[in-house]
Structure formats: C-alpha cells, structure tokens
Amino acid sequence: QVQLLESGGGPVQAGGSLRLSCAASARTFSAYATGWFRPAPGKAREFLAGVSKSGSRLHYADFVKGRFTVSRDHAKNMVYLQMNNLKPEDTAVYYCAAQPIYSDYYADGRLYEYWGQGTQVTVSS
C-alpha cells in the first residue's frame, strides 16, 4: 500500500513557476513508477509527466514539454513536478499517481494503482 500526498499548489500569475511535491509513505517507493495528471475536458484525467522507478526514463505530454520537469528523490521518497511559464489554462487540481510497472503505456492513468488527493494550482492572467 502506498499513500501519496501532494503539496506545493497555490495561486500564481501567468508566466510564474511552481514546484509540486509528492510525498510517498512507502519505504519501497523506489519500486514504483510515478506520474502526474490533471483533469481535462472530456477526459477523466490527462497525463502530464512520468518518471520510471529508477528515474532514468522521463516522459512528458507534448503540451508541457519545455515547461514542466519531473524528478524524483529516492532518499526522500519524493517526486517533484517543476512547472515554469505557467498559463491560465494550467489551472487545475494536480495529482500524482504510482504504479509498480512503468511500461510503454505510462500515460494511461488506468494503470496507476495509487493516487494522491491532489493539489490545486490556479494561474491568473
């Protein structure tokens, strides 16, 4: 069982930055791949970024490439999402999620077993 807790959200002006954190309860968090998601119109959620168990494989949705950076710190059981040049359309609740296998289907939220409660990001113009 893995419990995830996001933090770091809040209000920010367009063009600004935020760093989201995802803290995991499990000591074996390094055995889980992690993804960041947010709700999207017409979708249950949309994939933003993913990182493999080791941290060596990183993937991003096209619309966040160059703006968002995912990373993880095994020693701290933490995963981060650095978000730069934020836009009003980035306003959403952001969720981190974990799964034991990081396959080519890393963007499919249905494969992630554990989810946090989310943290709200509000970008004003």
TIDOMI-28999 format. One record per residue (C-alpha): residue in three letters; x, y, z. Coordinates in steps of 0.25 Angstrom, whole numbers, padded with zeros to 4 digits, always signed. Example, Ala and Ser with C-alpha at 12.3 -4.5 7.8 and 13.67 -1.06 7.14 Angstrom:
REM residues 2
ALA+0049-0018+0031 SER+0055-0004+0029 
END
This chain:
REM residues 125
GLN+0000+0000+0000 VAL+0005+0014-0004 GLN+0000+0027+0001 LEU+0003+0039-0007 LEU+0002+0054-0002 GLU+0003+0065-0012 SER+0007+0079-0008 GLY+0012+0092-0014 GLY+0000+0097-0021 GLY-0006+0111-0020 PRO-0009+0123-0027 VAL+0002+0129-0037 GLN+0002+0139-0048 ALA+0003+0135-0063 GLY+0018+0133-0066 GLY+0021+0129-0052 SER+0026+0116-0046 LEU+0022+0106-0036 ARG+0028+0093-0031 LEU+0019+0082-0027 SER+0023+0071-0018 CYS+0018+0057-0016 ALA+0022+0050-0003 ALA+0020+0035-0002 SER+0018+0027+0010 ALA+0024+0014+0006 ARG+0039+0011+0008 THR+0039+0004-0005 PHE+0034+0016-0013 SER+0046+0013-0022 ALA+0039+0001-0026 TYR+0028+0010-0033 ALA+0028+0018-0045 THR+0021+0031-0043 GLY+0012+0040-0052 TRP+0006+0054-0051 PHE-0008+0056-0056 ARG-0019+0067-0056 PRO-0034+0066-0060 ALA-0037+0071-0075 PRO-0050+0074-0082 GLY-0055+0061-0088 LYS-0045+0052-0080 ALA-0044+0046-0067 ARG-0030+0052-0066 GLU-0019+0055-0075 PHE-0005+0051-0074 LEU+0006+0062-0071 ALA+0019+0055-0068 GLY+0024+0041-0063 VAL+0037+0036-0057 SER+0041+0022-0056 LYS+0045+0015-0044 SER+0060+0018-0045 GLY+0057+0032-0050 SER+0065+0029-0063 ARG+0053+0029-0072 LEU+0045+0042-0073 HIS+0033+0045-0082 TYR+0024+0058-0084 ALA+0012+0061-0091 ASP+0015+0070-0103 PHE+0007+0082-0097 VAL+0016+0083-0085 LYS+0030+0079-0091 GLY+0040+0090-0089 ARG+0031+0096-0077 PHE+0030+0084-0067 THR+0041+0076-0062 VAL+0038+0063-0054 SER+0049+0057-0044 ARG+0050+0048-0032 ASP+0058+0047-0020 HIS+0059+0033-0015 ALA+0065+0036-0002 LYS+0054+0045+0002 ASN+0043+0037-0004 MET+0039+0049-0012 VAL+0035+0052-0027 TYR+0034+0066-0032 LEU+0028+0074-0043 GLN+0035+0087-0046 MET+0025+0096-0054 ASN+0030+0108-0061 ASN+0024+0118-0070 LEU+0010+0115-0065 LYS-0002+0119-0073 PRO-0017+0121-0069 GLU-0021+0108-0076 ASP-0011+0101-0066 THR-0021+0104-0055 ALA-0026+0090-0049 VAL-0024+0080-0038 TYR-0011+0073-0040 TYR-0010+0058-0036 CYS+0002+0049-0034 ALA+0000+0034-0036 ALA+0008+0022-0035 GLN+0009+0008-0041 PRO+0019-0003-0040 ILE+0021-0005-0055 TYR+0026+0006-0064 SER+0022+0001-0078 ASP+0020+0008-0091 TYR+0006+0011-0086 TYR+0012+0021-0076 ALA+0001+0031-0080 ASP-0011+0023-0077 GLY-0016+0027-0064 ARG-0024+0014-0062 LEU-0011+0006-0060 TYR-0007+0014-0047 GLU-0011+0008-0035 TYR-0009+0019-0024 TRP-0014+0033-0025 GLY-0012+0045-0016 GLN-0023+0055-0012 GLY-0018+0066-0021 THR-0013+0080-0020 GLN-0020+0092-0026 VAL-0012+0101-0036 THR-0018+0114-0040 VAL-0012+0122-0051 SER-0017+0136-0053 SER-0015+0145-0065 
END
